[in-house]
Amino acid sequence: GLSPSATVIALLPGSRVGEVERLGADFLQAAAWLAERRPDFEFIAPMATARAREAFASKQAEVPAAPKVLLLEGRAQQALAACDAAIVASGTATLETLLSRRPMVVAYRFGAVTAFLLRRLRLVKVPYFSQPNLLIGRPLVPELLQEQVSGAALGETLLGRLSDGAYLRELDGEFRKVHEALRGGAADRAAEAILTLLRESEAQQRAM
């Protein structure tokens, strides 16, 4: 259902209903912002569950300016294969997007109470929150958190990255490196190291 000549943007606002409710409207507003400037853009959104689809549909009603979005039942990998870029909620979908070697903007918004506690207790210690940046070790993928998330900010950030050929080449090279490292067994070695630590910990507890 997509035009062969279109630039396709995938919207992945999360697999949980709460994530879709917190981010869905912003993702649709980003689609509206992009469509206004680039009429050749088309949009797809894979929905993890029927409830997530219902939540996203309710957000569509709140954003009347949003363009048509082709909704898919699951099939996130197919959506990422079909798209040219993605707006993604932070989580495992960002790793899928990396492995598909697609440019992305990552967004996340906590619930109000969680955000208050995180700030008050200063619990956020990591320099990045998206898996691609954590794997690469630097902020190559744009991240928008909490109040930074808006339709205009998401759309402008994504369009700016898509217009930067040098950035896209660098991104593709880094994503290829991560993909090759994972294919080479890095994930298996990490899992083995964790299992070794767990076994050592259990042995120490039995000895006490």
Buried (B, 14 or more C-beta within 10 A) or exposed (E): EEEEEBBBBBBBBBBBBEBBBBBBBBBBBBBBBBBEEBEEBBBBBBBBBEEBBEBBBEBBEEBEEBBEBBBBEBEBEEBBEBBBBBBBBBBEBBBBBBBBBBBBBBBBBBEEEEBEEEEEEEEEEEEBBBBBBBBBEEEBBBBBBBEBBBBEBBBBBBBEBBEEEEBBEEBEEBBEEBBEEBEEEEEEEEEEEEEEEEEEEEEEEEEE
